[in-house]
Amino acid sequence: MDMASGWRNLLAAPLSVQLARFGVVGIAATATHYLVATGLAAAVNAYAANLGGYLAAVGLSYHGHKHWTFRDRSRTGSTPRPWLRFLVVSLSALGLSEWVLHLGLGVLALPPLVALLLAVLTVPPATFMAARLWVFRPGG
């Protein structure tokens, strides 16, 4: 397959359906992340609370995207590659989220709950593109 036909196939996929499904799964994962993080924020610092929220949401996010958002693209059988790629993207997203949290708390001096909200809303556009183009690419 040449580069031009690869891009045509990519753009021909049901992008609007994937975006809508990504949004639903993302809202569920983001809500889980934020609710767990805010629940933990009273007992631990904001960075640990953010990590706890992330850990609570990551499994929901992977399974929702694999089995619903990108189900037509992820016919990979039992290969662990999509999970490993998802883990790389997810950990990168966690790093970005922690950096945004640091920016909000340390540089902008935002209240912790506002900084947490900013951190969990920053990541979805980048993770959608990474999931679509790399994690759940056609053919695994």
C-alpha positions as MATLAB code, in Angstrom:
seq = 'MDMASGWRNLLAAPLSVQLARFGVVGIAATATHYLVATGLAAAVNAYAANLGGYLAAVGLSYHGHKHWTFRDRSRTGSTPRPWLRFLVVSLSALGLSEWVLHLGLGVLALPPLVALLLAVLTVPPATFMAARLWVFRPGG';
ca = [
       0.000    0.000    0.000;
       1.435    3.399   -0.942;
       1.295    6.448    1.300;
      -1.549    8.151   -0.592;
      -3.872    5.142   -0.437;
      -3.024    4.678    3.253;
      -4.164    8.244    4.021;
      -7.307    7.774    1.891;
      -8.195    4.637    3.889;
      -7.544    6.434    7.146;
      -9.726    9.385    6.197;
     -12.492    7.134    4.826;
     -12.994    5.426    8.207;
     -16.106    6.526   10.123;
     -14.392    9.441   11.863;
     -17.570   11.073   13.148;
     -18.765    7.811   14.716;
     -15.370    7.239   16.317;
     -15.263   10.800   17.644;
     -18.710   10.412   19.194;
     -17.841    7.065   20.764;
     -14.474    8.397   21.909;
     -16.327   11.257   23.549;
     -18.695    8.947   25.441;
     -15.890    6.664   26.656;
     -13.724    9.694   27.363;
     -16.427   11.403   29.408;
     -16.912    8.227   31.454;
     -13.149    7.841   31.981;
     -12.675   11.550   32.702;
     -15.538   11.553   35.189;
     -14.081    8.487   36.882;
     -10.630   10.109   36.946;
     -11.930   13.392   38.335;
     -14.293   11.875   40.910;
     -11.631    9.533   42.276;
      -9.009   12.304   42.254;
     -11.252   14.769   44.058;
     -12.202   12.083   46.567;
      -8.536   11.409   47.258;
      -7.561   15.093   47.306;
      -8.766   15.470   50.880;
      -6.364   12.752   52.055;
      -3.299   13.087   49.803;
      -1.600   15.789   47.723;
      -3.010   16.699   44.308;
      -0.320   14.752   42.388;
      -1.079   11.507   44.238;
      -4.811   12.182   43.859;
      -4.342   12.666   40.111;
      -2.416    9.386   39.882;
      -5.186    7.586   41.772;
      -7.788    9.001   39.419;
      -5.719    7.961   36.419;
      -5.342    4.399   37.703;
      -9.081    4.161   38.275;
      -9.865    5.344   34.732;
      -7.226    3.652   32.553;
      -8.816    0.175   32.398;
     -12.236    1.627   31.625;
     -10.713    3.723   28.871;
      -8.789    0.871   27.220;
     -11.685   -1.588   27.187;
     -14.195    1.037   26.086;
     -12.035    2.131   23.174;
     -10.967   -1.380   22.146;
     -14.429   -2.929   22.284;
     -16.556    0.033   21.206;
     -14.825    3.169   19.880;
     -12.368    1.417   17.559;
     -13.923   -2.062   17.400;
     -13.995   -2.030   13.602;
     -10.235   -1.313   13.512;
      -8.909   -3.510   16.302;
      -9.345   -7.035   15.050;
      -6.085   -8.110   16.575;
      -7.061  -11.372   18.259;
      -5.112  -12.047   21.409;
      -2.014  -10.048   20.490;
      -0.849   -7.809   23.333;
       0.360   -5.053   20.965;
      -2.713   -2.781   21.228;
      -2.580   -2.972   25.030;
       1.147   -2.177   25.078;
       0.691    0.726   22.661;
      -2.270    1.949   24.717;
      -0.110    1.786   27.829;
       2.586    3.937   26.165;
      -0.004    6.501   25.061;
      -1.740    6.410   28.416;
       1.454    6.875   30.418;
       2.436    9.743   28.111;
      -0.990   11.244   28.721;
      -0.475   10.848   32.468;
       2.852   12.698   32.145;
       1.140   15.492   30.226;
      -1.630   15.589   32.809;
       0.880   15.836   35.680;
       2.759   18.601   33.831;
      -0.450   20.576   33.309;
      -1.284   20.042   36.974;
       2.147   21.391   37.937;
       1.625   24.370   35.633;
      -1.785   25.058   37.171;
      -0.647   24.696   40.771;
       2.909   25.977   40.649;
       2.908   28.613   37.925;
      -0.670   29.856   37.720;
      -1.462   29.266   41.430;
      -4.893   27.853   40.629;
      -6.964   26.131   43.316;
      -6.201   22.366   43.326;
      -9.639   21.278   42.060;
      -9.485   23.742   39.164;
      -5.958   22.609   38.298;
      -7.123   18.969   38.400;
      -9.993   19.784   36.038;
      -7.613   21.544   33.648;
      -5.267   18.542   33.765;
      -7.945   15.967   32.930;
      -9.410   18.076   30.087;
      -6.081   18.720   28.324;
      -5.301   15.178   27.234;
      -8.266   13.837   25.158;
      -7.486   15.401   21.742;
      -3.942   14.014   21.722;
      -5.027   10.599   22.936;
      -7.754   10.340   20.285;
      -5.256   10.897   17.496;
      -2.727    8.491   19.039;
      -5.406    5.822   19.516;
      -6.748    6.210   15.997;
      -3.405    6.402   14.209;
      -1.288    4.040   16.293;
      -2.934    2.053   19.110;
      -5.961    0.698   17.230;
      -4.720    1.086   13.675;
      -6.211   -1.332   11.157;
      -4.424   -4.663   11.137;
      -3.005   -4.203   14.624;
];
